[in-house]
């Protein structure tokens, strides 16, 4: 007997062929918020699995029941460039509620490939575009790493207004985040399933002094002590660029009027930090250096569990924490293929993926 997220498999003694007994999506092994501590297969064919999770332990019993077999009558594909625990969790939980529907999560890049640096993004984009133009595209698409505007302008994405507006009105969704994707004509072709926050943590720095890039520039201007520690130009730009990209890039053109004050603020911060030509060793200061080398750090936070670190450090050092410019990082921005034959099911899955039931599971992604 062998088990994995792909399912239960059996191999008779002396044989080399494995027989699949149960699909992984029908078991607890495919859920990302729990893990198997131990498993026992009995002679009568039943399997006992001991699962652990943040909410406690439980024993799951798996037995073959011919009357419980449900035929899958509808299958959808959810495409994502990068593999995601949250998306897999969503597909599994939706199937549990709708056994007749199966959501296949098609990830072009596994987590292993993502961090190995071997992924060929150009080939990935080409393969996706080929499938879309041939009419064999996925039913749902996560637009991270894809050009949302391009796909929307070609009519490949469905307007999600009728899905999102009721959820905003009843308080399920944070409209200040989801309406950021509303076009001038009121249409919306995508919505982030999750988001991250940019937090500033400051030792001997008041919240109002680090609530925005302009506030930070004013707070550090003229100070002899480095607040954020030395940085290369690239590191400094990367730290603050997400805060101003929407202002300086308009219709794919650089707005010089918006760029000028941003560069002036960046120059003040750079003068205080100290700029390195390059970083030959070590790293830029982060949250772990707040008690010694620096007074202010910016921390991207994905999910409630990740927020524990900056708040714990702040409590230990009697420091302050504030959300910088109320900025957010969109995560897993999802759209529906307008040419899908399963549009209504895709809409229902999207509602489920945005629901509190699923969002309450923290997969450290947003």
Secondary structure, DSSP 8 states (H G I E B T S, - for coil): -EEETTEEEE--TT----EEEEEGGGSGGG-TTEEEEEEEE-TTS-EEEEEEETT--EEEEE---GGG-----EEEEEEEEE--HHHHHHHHHHHHH-TTEEEEEEEEE-HHHHHHT---HHHHHHHHHHHHHTT---SEEE-TTS-HHHHHHTT-B---HHHHHHHHHTTSS-HHHHGGGB-TTS-B--EEEEEEEEEEEETT--GGGSSSHHHHHHHHTT-SS-SS--EEHHHHHHHHHHHHHHHHEETTEE-HHHHHHHHHHHHHHHHHH-EES---SS----GGGTTTT-SEEEEEE-SHHHHHHHHHHHHHHT-EEEEEEEEEEEEEEEEEBTT-TTHHHHHHHHHHHTSHHHHTS--S--
